[in-house]
Amino acid sequence: MSQALLLRAQGLHKSFGAVVAAHDLQVDIRAGERISLIGSNGAGKTTFVNMITGYVQPDQGQILLDGDDITGKSPRDITRLGVARSFQIPQLYPSLSVLDNMLVAQTIHDNRLSLWRPANKADAVLRAQEVLARFRLLDHQRRLVAELPGGLRKLVDIALAMTGSPKLLLLDEPTSGVAAEEKFPMMDTVMQALGSQPLTALFVEHDMDIVSRYCDRVIAFYSGRIIADDLPAVALANADVRRYVTGEKDPQEPPHA
């Protein structure tokens, strides 16, 4: 039985002046998929993510979430509908503890809590600690974010995105700035944490080792268009992906004279 359709982007166009960042993008995303968006800088993948999350409005096209049109909605409204994201540069309060960052994030998703009255009720703290435990961050809950190394900050940022129990999570370069020896353990932690609840994960990533190891589908962008959408092994072997994304020589290409 095929998975239910979660998100459909159809006919998305977006230009910034003379630069075409998205041209007739057609993407279906099904519940439970782990998808990686790849492409060189400026290829259009971040624009695609920004359109899904409401930070950029498409010039044309439509975005449906669970069959409902979310095109043109604000980032806050889209977040409340179950779409969450983390950022390449973690969006954290460095002067607050890890736990306090989590409690602030919970106020965005829970109307019963208030930014003016710190969300430190026992049940709110317990919910925050449950998420931190899944990301192996419970031992760091009292530490200031400013004290954390880059990899832990990334994990905290992703944990913040999980406070609203999203159905679609978008991760922007989760291993960017993480030491080489830490990237696989970190991604193991992330994928194990995501696997504890039924959600769809879509992540922008430049590291092809991460892409091959952790996703079940690859969507490759080039010059605002999708040039491949397939299983990782198939997409990464695509001649256009080798030429425009990974920079590998196509084995079928004859040597230059």
C-alpha atoms as an extended CHARMM CRD file, in Angstrom:
* protein
*
       257  EXT
         1         1  MET       CA              0.0000000000        0.0000000000        0.0000000000  PROA      1               0.0000000000
         2         2  SER       CA              1.4070000000        3.3940000000       -0.9620000000  PROA      2               0.0000000000
         3         3  GLN       CA              1.9060000000        6.0870000000        1.6500000000  PROA      3               0.0000000000
         4         4  ALA       CA             -0.6170000000        8.9200000000        1.8980000000  PROA      4               0.0000000000
         5         5  LEU       CA              0.2000000000       12.1220000000        0.0400000000  PROA      5               0.0000000000
         6         6  LEU       CA              1.2600000000       14.7750000000        2.5600000000  PROA      6               0.0000000000
         7         7  LEU       CA              2.4180000000       17.7090000000        0.4460000000  PROA      7               0.0000000000
         8         8  ARG       CA              1.9790000000       18.6160000000       -3.1990000000  PROA      8               0.0000000000
         9         9  ALA       CA              3.7860000000       21.5020000000       -4.9000000000  PROA      9               0.0000000000
        10        10  GLN       CA              2.5300000000       22.1190000000       -8.4050000000  PROA      10              0.0000000000
        11        11  GLY       CA              3.6970000000       24.6180000000      -10.9990000000  PROA      11              0.0000000000
        12        12  LEU       CA              5.8180000000       26.6590000000       -8.5980000000  PROA      12              0.0000000000
        13        13  HSD       CA              7.6080000000       29.6180000000      -10.1670000000  PROA      13              0.0000000000
        14        14  LYS       CA              9.7440000000       32.2050000000       -8.3950000000  PROA      14              0.0000000000
        15        15  SER       CA             12.0450000000       34.9020000000       -9.7950000000  PROA      15              0.0000000000
        16        16  PHE       CA             14.2290000000       37.4380000000       -8.0490000000  PROA      16              0.0000000000
        17        17  GLY       CA             14.7240000000       40.0660000000      -10.7270000000  PROA      17              0.0000000000
        18        18  ALA       CA             16.3830000000       38.3260000000      -13.6650000000  PROA      18              0.0000000000
        19        19  VAL       CA             17.2590000000       35.2660000000      -11.5960000000  PROA      19              0.0000000000
        20        20  VAL       CA             14.8120000000       32.3600000000      -11.9160000000  PROA      20              0.0000000000
        21        21  ALA       CA             14.9890000000       30.4930000000       -8.5990000000  PROA      21              0.0000000000
        22        22  ALA       CA             12.1150000000       28.0960000000       -9.3210000000  PROA      22              0.0000000000
        23        23  HSD       CA             10.6900000000       27.0740000000      -12.6830000000  PROA      23              0.0000000000
        24        24  ASP       CA              7.5780000000       24.8810000000      -12.8550000000  PROA      24              0.0000000000
        25        25  LEU       CA              8.4530000000       22.7760000000       -9.8150000000  PROA      25              0.0000000000
        26        26  GLN       CA              6.2600000000       19.6950000000       -9.4310000000  PROA      26              0.0000000000
        27        27  VAL       CA              6.8500000000       17.7060000000       -6.2450000000  PROA      27              0.0000000000
        28        28  ASP       CA              4.7580000000       15.1660000000       -4.3340000000  PROA      28              0.0000000000
        29        29  ILE       CA              5.8830000000       14.2250000000       -0.8360000000  PROA      29              0.0000000000
        30        30  ARG       CA              4.3420000000       11.2700000000        0.9570000000  PROA      30              0.0000000000
        31        31  ALA       CA              3.9630000000       10.6800000000        4.6670000000  PROA      31              0.0000000000
        32        32  GLY       CA              6.9920000000        9.1200000000        6.3150000000  PROA      32              0.0000000000
        33        33  GLU       CA              9.4900000000        9.8140000000        3.5330000000  PROA      33              0.0000000000
        34        34  ARG       CA             13.0690000000       10.8740000000        4.2560000000  PROA      34              0.0000000000
        35        35  ILE       CA             14.0280000000       13.1440000000        1.3630000000  PROA      35              0.0000000000
        36        36  SER       CA             17.2330000000       15.0480000000        0.6510000000  PROA      36              0.0000000000
        37        37  LEU       CA             17.3480000000       18.1670000000       -1.5010000000  PROA      37              0.0000000000
        38        38  ILE       CA             20.7000000000       18.5670000000       -3.2180000000  PROA      38              0.0000000000
        39        39  GLY       CA             22.1670000000       21.1210000000       -5.5860000000  PROA      39              0.0000000000
        40        40  SER       CA             24.8930000000       23.7300000000       -5.7680000000  PROA      40              0.0000000000
        41        41  ASN       CA             24.4750000000       27.1260000000       -4.1140000000  PROA      41              0.0000000000
        42        42  GLY       CA             21.7860000000       29.0630000000       -5.9400000000  PROA      42              0.0000000000
        43        43  ALA       CA             20.2390000000       25.9540000000       -7.5020000000  PROA      43              0.0000000000
        44        44  GLY       CA             16.8270000000       26.6540000000       -5.9770000000  PROA      44              0.0000000000
        45        45  LYS       CA             16.5450000000       24.1690000000       -3.1260000000  PROA      45              0.0000000000
        46        46  THR       CA             16.4080000000       26.7670000000       -0.3410000000  PROA      46              0.0000000000
        47        47  THR       CA             13.8750000000       28.8050000000       -2.3150000000  PROA      47              0.0000000000
        48        48  PHE       CA             11.7420000000       25.6760000000       -2.5260000000  PROA      48              0.0000000000
        49        49  VAL       CA             11.9650000000       25.1710000000        1.2470000000  PROA      49              0.0000000000
        50        50  ASN       CA             11.2110000000       28.8580000000        1.8530000000  PROA      50              0.0000000000
        51        51  MET       CA              8.0980000000       28.6480000000       -0.3150000000  PROA      51              0.0000000000
        52        52  ILE       CA              6.8320000000       25.5920000000        1.5660000000  PROA      52              0.0000000000
        53        53  THR       CA              7.3580000000       27.3170000000        4.9180000000  PROA      53              0.0000000000
        54        54  GLY       CA              5.9130000000       30.6850000000        3.8870000000  PROA      54              0.0000000000
        55        55  TYR       CA              9.0940000000       32.7450000000        4.0410000000  PROA      55              0.0000000000
        56        56  VAL       CA              8.9150000000       33.2990000000        0.2670000000  PROA      56              0.0000000000
        57        57  GLN       CA              5.7120000000       33.5630000000       -1.7480000000  PROA      57              0.0000000000
        58        58  PRO       CA              5.6980000000       31.8750000000       -5.1850000000  PROA      58              0.0000000000
        59        59  ASP       CA              4.9460000000       34.0200000000       -8.2150000000  PROA      59              0.0000000000
        60        60  GLN       CA              2.8230000000       31.1840000000       -9.5910000000  PROA      60              0.0000000000
        61        61  GLY       CA              1.7300000000       27.7480000000       -8.4880000000  PROA      61              0.0000000000
        62        62  GLN       CA              0.1230000000       26.1040000000       -5.5140000000  PROA      62              0.0000000000
        63        63  ILE       CA              1.2240000000       24.2670000000       -2.3630000000  PROA      63              0.0000000000
        64        64  LEU       CA             -1.1620000000       21.7860000000       -0.7570000000  PROA      64              0.0000000000
        65        65  LEU       CA             -0.6660000000       20.2830000000        2.7150000000  PROA      65              0.0000000000
        66        66  ASP       CA             -2.9540000000       17.3530000000        3.4200000000  PROA      66              0.0000000000
        67        67  GLY       CA             -5.0710000000       18.6150000000        0.5300000000  PROA      67              0.0000000000
        68        68  ASP       CA             -5.4440000000       22.1310000000        1.9610000000  PROA      68              0.0000000000
        69        69  ASP       CA             -4.0370000000       25.1170000000        0.0750000000  PROA      69              0.0000000000
        70        70  ILE       CA             -1.2970000000       26.7920000000        2.1510000000  PROA      70              0.0000000000
        71        71  THR       CA              0.0070000000       29.0140000000       -0.6560000000  PROA      71              0.0000000000
        72        72  GLY       CA              0.4690000000       32.5440000000        0.6320000000  PROA      72              0.0000000000
        73        73  LYS       CA              0.0390000000       31.7130000000        4.3040000000  PROA      73              0.0000000000
        74        74  SER       CA              2.4480000000       33.1950000000        6.8410000000  PROA      74              0.0000000000
        75        75  PRO       CA              5.2860000000       31.1550000000        8.3760000000  PROA      75              0.0000000000
        76        76  ARG       CA              3.5020000000       31.2100000000       11.7470000000  PROA      76              0.0000000000
        77        77  ASP       CA              0.2700000000       29.8720000000       10.2590000000  PROA      77              0.0000000000
        78        78  ILE       CA              2.1300000000       27.1570000000        8.3410000000  PROA      78              0.0000000000
        79        79  THR       CA              4.0140000000       26.1730000000       11.5000000000  PROA      79              0.0000000000
        80        80  ARG       CA              0.7410000000       25.7710000000       13.3630000000  PROA      80              0.0000000000
        81        81  LEU       CA             -0.5130000000       23.4970000000       10.5640000000  PROA      81              0.0000000000
        82        82  GLY       CA              2.3430000000       21.0790000000       11.2810000000  PROA      82              0.0000000000
        83        83  VAL       CA              5.3160000000       22.2410000000        9.2120000000  PROA      83              0.0000000000
        84        84  ALA       CA              8.5220000000       22.9350000000       11.1460000000  PROA      84              0.0000000000
        85        85  ARG       CA             12.0780000000       23.7390000000       10.1520000000  PROA      85              0.0000000000
        86        86  SER       CA             15.5550000000       24.1360000000       11.4910000000  PROA      86              0.0000000000
        87        87  PHE       CA             18.0770000000       26.5280000000        9.9980000000  PROA      87              0.0000000000
        88        88  GLN       CA             21.6370000000       26.2940000000        8.7090000000  PROA      88              0.0000000000
        89        89  ILE       CA             22.5870000000       28.7760000000       11.4430000000  PROA      89              0.0000000000
        90        90  PRO       CA             20.7420000000       27.6570000000       14.5940000000  PROA      90              0.0000000000
        91        91  GLN       CA             18.0840000000       30.1430000000       15.7070000000  PROA      91              0.0000000000
        92        92  LEU       CA             18.6420000000       29.9900000000       19.4510000000  PROA      92              0.0000000000
        93        93  TYR       CA             18.8000000000       32.2490000000       22.4970000000  PROA      93              0.0000000000
        94        94  PRO       CA             22.4790000000       31.8710000000       23.5090000000  PROA      94              0.0000000000
        95        95  SER       CA             22.0290000000       33.5290000000       26.9100000000  PROA      95              0.0000000000
        96        96  LEU       CA             19.3280000000       31.0260000000       27.9250000000  PROA      96              0.0000000000
        97        97  SER       CA             19.7150000000       27.4120000000       28.9570000000  PROA      97              0.0000000000
        98        98  VAL       CA             18.8500000000       24.5500000000       26.6280000000  PROA      98              0.0000000000
        99        99  LEU       CA             15.7120000000       23.8300000000       28.6560000000  PROA      99              0.0000000000
       100       100  ASP       CA             14.6110000000       27.4740000000       28.6310000000  PROA      100             0.0000000000
       101       101  ASN       CA             15.0370000000       27.5660000000       24.8490000000  PROA      101             0.0000000000
       102       102  MET       CA             12.7250000000       24.5610000000       24.6440000000  PROA      102             0.0000000000
       103       103  LEU       CA             10.1630000000       26.1770000000       26.9220000000  PROA      103             0.0000000000
       104       104  VAL       CA             10.1500000000       29.3720000000       24.8460000000  PROA      104             0.0000000000
       105       105  ALA       CA              9.6260000000       27.2860000000       21.7020000000  PROA      105             0.0000000000
       106       106  GLN       CA              6.6650000000       25.5500000000       23.3330000000  PROA      106             0.0000000000
       107       107  THR       CA              4.8770000000       28.8740000000       23.8300000000  PROA      107             0.0000000000
       108       108  ILE       CA              4.6960000000       29.2450000000       20.0500000000  PROA      108             0.0000000000
       109       109  HSD       CA              2.7510000000       25.9980000000       19.7280000000  PROA      109             0.0000000000
       110       110  ASP       CA              0.6650000000       26.0410000000       22.9000000000  PROA      110             0.0000000000
       111       111  ASN       CA             -1.8220000000       28.8780000000       23.3820000000  PROA      111             0.0000000000
       112       112  ARG       CA             -2.1450000000       27.9590000000       27.0500000000  PROA      112             0.0000000000
       113       113  LEU       CA              1.3990000000       29.1620000000       27.6720000000  PROA      113             0.0000000000
       114       114  SER       CA              2.6050000000       32.7500000000       27.6620000000  PROA      114             0.0000000000
       115       115  LEU       CA              5.8900000000       34.4360000000       26.8440000000  PROA      115             0.0000000000
       116       116  TRP       CA              5.1520000000       36.9000000000       29.6230000000  PROA      116             0.0000000000
       117       117  ARG       CA              4.6950000000       34.1590000000       32.2120000000  PROA      117             0.0000000000
       118       118  PRO       CA              7.5850000000       31.7310000000       31.7480000000  PROA      118             0.0000000000
       119       119  ALA       CA              6.3710000000       28.3440000000       30.5810000000  PROA      119             0.0000000000
       120       120  ASN       CA              7.8520000000       26.5100000000       33.5450000000  PROA      120             0.0000000000
       121       121  LYS       CA              4.8250000000       24.5270000000       34.6280000000  PROA      121             0.0000000000
       122       122  ALA       CA              5.6720000000       20.9480000000       35.4890000000  PROA      122             0.0000000000
       123       123  ASP       CA              3.8720000000       19.4730000000       32.4780000000  PROA      123             0.0000000000
       124       124  ALA       CA              5.5910000000       21.9020000000       30.0640000000  PROA      124             0.0000000000
       125       125  VAL       CA              8.9910000000       21.0660000000       31.5500000000  PROA      125             0.0000000000
       126       126  LEU       CA              8.2520000000       17.3500000000       31.2790000000  PROA      126             0.0000000000
       127       127  ARG       CA              7.2610000000       17.6490000000       27.6040000000  PROA      127             0.0000000000
       128       128  ALA       CA             10.4460000000       19.5920000000       26.8720000000  PROA      128             0.0000000000
       129       129  GLN       CA             12.5770000000       17.0410000000       28.6920000000  PROA      129             0.0000000000
       130       130  GLU       CA             10.9770000000       14.1900000000       26.7530000000  PROA      130             0.0000000000
       131       131  VAL       CA             12.0670000000       15.7900000000       23.4670000000  PROA      131             0.0000000000
       132       132  LEU       CA             15.5480000000       16.5280000000       24.8180000000  PROA      132             0.0000000000
       133       133  ALA       CA             15.8990000000       12.9100000000       25.9020000000  PROA      133             0.0000000000
       134       134  ARG       CA             15.1550000000       11.6900000000       22.3700000000  PROA      134             0.0000000000
       135       135  PHE       CA             17.9880000000       13.8820000000       21.0870000000  PROA      135             0.0000000000
       136       136  ARG       CA             20.3260000000       12.7900000000       23.9160000000  PROA      136             0.0000000000
       137       137  LEU       CA             20.3960000000       16.3460000000       25.2390000000  PROA      137             0.0000000000
       138       138  LEU       CA             18.9330000000       15.8140000000       28.6980000000  PROA      138             0.0000000000
       139       139  ASP       CA             22.3500000000       15.9870000000       30.3720000000  PROA      139             0.0000000000
       140       140  HSD       CA             22.8280000000       19.4370000000       28.7940000000  PROA      140             0.0000000000
       141       141  GLN       CA             19.4380000000       20.9260000000       29.7150000000  PROA      141             0.0000000000
       142       142  ARG       CA             20.8410000000       23.3510000000       32.2990000000  PROA      142             0.0000000000
       143       143  ARG       CA             23.7720000000       24.5170000000       30.1820000000  PROA      143             0.0000000000
       144       144  LEU       CA             23.6690000000       27.8780000000       28.4290000000  PROA      144             0.0000000000
       145       145  VAL       CA             23.3970000000       27.5180000000       24.6670000000  PROA      145             0.0000000000
       146       146  ALA       CA             26.4010000000       29.8440000000       24.3250000000  PROA      146             0.0000000000
       147       147  GLU       CA             28.5580000000       27.1690000000       25.9870000000  PROA      147             0.0000000000
       148       148  LEU       CA             27.6400000000       24.3870000000       23.5730000000  PROA      148             0.0000000000
       149       149  PRO       CA             29.8010000000       23.1910000000       20.6660000000  PROA      149             0.0000000000
       150       150  GLY       CA             28.4120000000       23.4590000000       17.1380000000  PROA      150             0.0000000000
       151       151  GLY       CA             27.0840000000       19.9230000000       16.8700000000  PROA      151             0.0000000000
       152       152  LEU       CA             25.0640000000       20.1970000000       20.0800000000  PROA      152             0.0000000000
       153       153  ARG       CA             23.6530000000       23.5540000000       19.0040000000  PROA      153             0.0000000000
       154       154  LYS       CA             22.4330000000       21.9170000000       15.8140000000  PROA      154             0.0000000000
       155       155  LEU       CA             20.7230000000       19.1940000000       17.8260000000  PROA      155             0.0000000000
       156       156  VAL       CA             19.0650000000       21.7840000000       20.0810000000  PROA      156             0.0000000000
       157       157  ASP       CA             17.7880000000       23.6890000000       17.0390000000  PROA      157             0.0000000000
       158       158  ILE       CA             16.2650000000       20.5160000000       15.5830000000  PROA      158             0.0000000000
       159       159  ALA       CA             14.7900000000       19.6150000000       18.9750000000  PROA      159             0.0000000000
       160       160  LEU       CA             13.1500000000       23.0600000000       19.0920000000  PROA      160             0.0000000000
       161       161  ALA       CA             11.4990000000       22.3460000000       15.7490000000  PROA      161             0.0000000000
       162       162  MET       CA             10.0570000000       19.1460000000       17.2170000000  PROA      162             0.0000000000
       163       163  THR       CA              8.2660000000       20.8350000000       20.1270000000  PROA      163             0.0000000000
       164       164  GLY       CA              5.0680000000       21.2490000000       18.1170000000  PROA      164             0.0000000000
       165       165  SER       CA              4.9460000000       17.5780000000       17.0400000000  PROA      165             0.0000000000
       166       166  PRO       CA              5.1330000000       18.4770000000       13.3300000000  PROA      166             0.0000000000
       167       167  LYS       CA              4.0990000000       16.1910000000       10.4930000000  PROA      167             0.0000000000
       168       168  LEU       CA              6.6590000000       17.7220000000        8.0950000000  PROA      168             0.0000000000
       169       169  LEU       CA             10.1440000000       18.7030000000        9.2630000000  PROA      169             0.0000000000
       170       170  LEU       CA             12.5700000000       20.5900000000        7.0360000000  PROA      170             0.0000000000
       171       171  LEU       CA             16.2350000000       20.6170000000        8.0220000000  PROA      171             0.0000000000
       172       172  ASP       CA             18.5690000000       23.1190000000        6.3700000000  PROA      172             0.0000000000
       173       173  GLU       CA             22.0710000000       21.6060000000        6.1500000000  PROA      173             0.0000000000
       174       174  PRO       CA             21.9590000000       19.7990000000        9.5080000000  PROA      174             0.0000000000
       175       175  THR       CA             25.6490000000       18.7970000000        9.3310000000  PROA      175             0.0000000000
       176       176  SER       CA             26.9740000000       22.1960000000        8.2040000000  PROA      176             0.0000000000
       177       177  GLY       CA             29.6640000000       23.3920000000       10.6060000000  PROA      177             0.0000000000
       178       178  VAL       CA             29.8000000000       20.0380000000       12.3830000000  PROA      178             0.0000000000
       179       179  ALA       CA             33.2100000000       18.3640000000       12.7190000000  PROA      179             0.0000000000
       180       180  ALA       CA             33.7520000000       15.4640000000       10.3250000000  PROA      180             0.0000000000
       181       181  GLU       CA             34.0560000000       12.9120000000       13.1230000000  PROA      181             0.0000000000
       182       182  GLU       CA             30.7750000000       14.1380000000       14.6580000000  PROA      182             0.0000000000
       183       183  LYS       CA             28.5050000000       14.2090000000       11.5960000000  PROA      183             0.0000000000
       184       184  PHE       CA             27.5450000000       10.5190000000       11.4890000000  PROA      184             0.0000000000
       185       185  PRO       CA             26.9270000000       10.1850000000       15.2580000000  PROA      185             0.0000000000
       186       186  MET       CA             24.8940000000       13.3860000000       15.1390000000  PROA      186             0.0000000000
       187       187  MET       CA             22.7810000000       12.2100000000       12.1890000000  PROA      187             0.0000000000
       188       188  ASP       CA             22.3170000000        8.8120000000       13.8560000000  PROA      188             0.0000000000
       189       189  THR       CA             20.8750000000       10.6740000000       16.8510000000  PROA      189             0.0000000000
       190       190  VAL       CA             18.6370000000       12.8380000000       14.6540000000  PROA      190             0.0000000000
       191       191  MET       CA             17.2550000000        9.9600000000       12.6120000000  PROA      191             0.0000000000
       192       192  GLN       CA             16.6550000000        7.8430000000       15.7090000000  PROA      192             0.0000000000
       193       193  ALA       CA             14.7890000000       10.7650000000       17.3140000000  PROA      193             0.0000000000
       194       194  LEU       CA             12.7030000000       11.3740000000       14.1900000000  PROA      194             0.0000000000
       195       195  GLY       CA             11.8970000000        7.7030000000       13.9620000000  PROA      195             0.0000000000
       196       196  SER       CA             10.1390000000        7.8270000000       17.3210000000  PROA      196             0.0000000000
       197       197  GLN       CA              7.1250000000        9.5710000000       15.8000000000  PROA      197             0.0000000000
       198       198  PRO       CA              5.4170000000        9.4250000000       12.3930000000  PROA      198             0.0000000000
       199       199  LEU       CA              6.6780000000       12.4190000000       10.4610000000  PROA      199             0.0000000000
       200       200  THR       CA              8.1470000000       13.2710000000        7.1010000000  PROA      200             0.0000000000
       201       201  ALA       CA             11.6690000000       14.7450000000        6.9800000000  PROA      201             0.0000000000
       202       202  LEU       CA             13.0810000000       16.7800000000        4.1370000000  PROA      202             0.0000000000
       203       203  PHE       CA             16.6300000000       18.0400000000        4.4550000000  PROA      203             0.0000000000
       204       204  VAL       CA             18.9290000000       20.2290000000        2.3980000000  PROA      204             0.0000000000
       205       205  GLU       CA             22.3800000000       18.6800000000        2.3630000000  PROA      205             0.0000000000
       206       206  HSD       CA             25.6870000000       19.0850000000        0.5150000000  PROA      206             0.0000000000
       207       207  ASP       CA             27.4170000000       16.0380000000        1.9780000000  PROA      207             0.0000000000
       208       208  MET       CA             26.7420000000       13.1190000000       -0.3670000000  PROA      208             0.0000000000
       209       209  ASP       CA             27.8350000000       10.5960000000        2.2690000000  PROA      209             0.0000000000
       210       210  ILE       CA             25.0340000000       11.8730000000        4.4930000000  PROA      210             0.0000000000
       211       211  VAL       CA             22.5820000000       11.8660000000        1.5830000000  PROA      211             0.0000000000
       212       212  SER       CA             23.3890000000        8.2680000000        0.6220000000  PROA      212             0.0000000000
       213       213  ARG       CA             23.2370000000        6.9890000000        4.1660000000  PROA      213             0.0000000000
       214       214  TYR       CA             20.1630000000        8.6700000000        5.6270000000  PROA      214             0.0000000000
       215       215  CYS       CA             17.5800000000        9.4000000000        2.9380000000  PROA      215             0.0000000000
       216       216  ASP       CA             15.3340000000        7.1710000000        0.8700000000  PROA      216             0.0000000000
       217       217  ARG       CA             14.7870000000        9.6910000000       -1.9320000000  PROA      217             0.0000000000
       218       218  VAL       CA             16.8290000000       12.4630000000       -3.5390000000  PROA      218             0.0000000000
       219       219  ILE       CA             15.5340000000       15.5570000000       -5.3370000000  PROA      219             0.0000000000
       220       220  ALA       CA             18.3030000000       17.3530000000       -7.2300000000  PROA      220             0.0000000000
       221       221  PHE       CA             18.0330000000       20.9950000000       -8.2620000000  PROA      221             0.0000000000
       222       222  TYR       CA             19.9100000000       22.9340000000      -10.9170000000  PROA      222             0.0000000000
       223       223  SER       CA             19.2070000000       26.4880000000      -12.0570000000  PROA      223             0.0000000000
       224       224  GLY       CA             15.7390000000       26.5340000000      -10.5020000000  PROA      224             0.0000000000
       225       225  ARG       CA             14.6780000000       23.2050000000      -12.0110000000  PROA      225             0.0000000000
       226       226  ILE       CA             14.5020000000       19.6410000000      -10.7740000000  PROA      226             0.0000000000
       227       227  ILE       CA             16.9470000000       17.4930000000      -12.7470000000  PROA      227             0.0000000000
       228       228  ALA       CA             16.4850000000       14.2290000000      -10.8110000000  PROA      228             0.0000000000
       229       229  ASP       CA             13.9740000000       12.7690000000       -8.3690000000  PROA      229             0.0000000000
       230       230  ASP       CA             14.6470000000        9.1570000000       -7.4740000000  PROA      230             0.0000000000
       231       231  LEU       CA             16.2250000000        6.6780000000       -5.0980000000  PROA      231             0.0000000000
       232       232  PRO       CA             19.6270000000        7.9070000000       -3.8460000000  PROA      232             0.0000000000
       233       233  ALA       CA             21.6870000000        5.4230000000       -5.8780000000  PROA      233             0.0000000000
       234       234  VAL       CA             19.7770000000        6.2590000000       -9.0510000000  PROA      234             0.0000000000
       235       235  ALA       CA             19.6970000000       10.0270000000       -8.5700000000  PROA      235             0.0000000000
       236       236  LEU       CA             23.3840000000       10.2890000000       -7.6550000000  PROA      236             0.0000000000
       237       237  ALA       CA             24.3190000000        8.2580000000      -10.7450000000  PROA      237             0.0000000000
       238       238  ASN       CA             22.3330000000       10.5800000000      -13.0100000000  PROA      238             0.0000000000
       239       239  ALA       CA             24.5880000000       12.2450000000      -15.5810000000  PROA      239             0.0000000000
       240       240  ASP       CA             23.2010000000       15.7450000000      -14.9510000000  PROA      240             0.0000000000
       241       241  VAL       CA             23.5430000000       15.3220000000      -11.1890000000  PROA      241             0.0000000000
       242       242  ARG       CA             27.1740000000       14.2490000000      -11.6360000000  PROA      242             0.0000000000
       243       243  ARG       CA             27.8410000000       17.1910000000      -13.8960000000  PROA      243             0.0000000000
       244       244  TYR       CA             25.9930000000       19.9830000000      -12.0850000000  PROA      244             0.0000000000
       245       245  VAL       CA             25.7970000000       18.8750000000       -8.4410000000  PROA      245             0.0000000000
       246       246  THR       CA             28.4820000000       16.4580000000       -7.3350000000  PROA      246             0.0000000000
       247       247  GLY       CA             31.0890000000       17.4870000000       -9.9160000000  PROA      247             0.0000000000
       248       248  GLU       CA             31.9370000000       13.8860000000      -10.7570000000  PROA      248             0.0000000000
       249       249  LYS       CA             32.9070000000       12.8190000000      -14.2230000000  PROA      249             0.0000000000
       250       250  ASP       CA             30.2960000000       10.7280000000      -16.0120000000  PROA      250             0.0000000000
       251       251  PRO       CA             31.9020000000        7.2940000000      -16.6220000000  PROA      251             0.0000000000
       252       252  GLN       CA             30.1110000000        7.1590000000      -19.9850000000  PROA      252             0.0000000000
       253       253  GLU       CA             31.6510000000       10.4220000000      -21.1330000000  PROA      253             0.0000000000
       254       254  PRO       CA             34.5530000000        9.9020000000      -23.5670000000  PROA      254             0.0000000000
       255       255  PRO       CA             37.9330000000       11.3540000000      -22.6040000000  PROA      255             0.0000000000
       256       256  HSD       CA             38.9130000000       14.6910000000      -24.1310000000  PROA      256             0.0000000000
       257       257  ALA       CA             41.2880000000       14.5170000000      -27.0340000000  PROA      257             0.0000000000
